[in-house]
Amino acid sequence: MPRMLLVTVLALLCSACSSGGDRYDPPGLREVTAANQCMEQCQRHFDSCMTSSSSVDSSDRCGAGVATQRDTRCDTIDNPDLRKRCQASADYCRNRLPALTCGENRSRCVSRCGG
């Protein structure tokens, strides 16, 4: 009986090894080069974003003074909860770090590269 079990296991192992399953083919040079170029482009955009964001006023990052307009609009809201949310949103926009914004953009870019 143990001999029969051994033969069965051996037969199963041999059939599994000899099956014509999918073979792994590494990506070709063209795909690797295109992905690398895409990622390098994402890095260039990130570097440019960081350079331009550090030299621009924080209110401009929110869209040409929109933050100050929001503050004015927030003051006219009667509901205290909505006014606080409006002010928090304006503060978040004004105080958002360039690294966070530029980093999010780079992450989205790299994900489109397949990386």
Buried (B, 14 or more C-beta within 10 A) or exposed (E): EEEEEEEEEEEEEEEEEEEEEEEEEEEEEEEEEBBEEBBEEBEEBBEEBBEEBEEEEBBEBBEEEBBEBBBEBBEEBEEEEEBEEBBEBBBEBBEBEBEEBBBEBBEEBBEEBEE
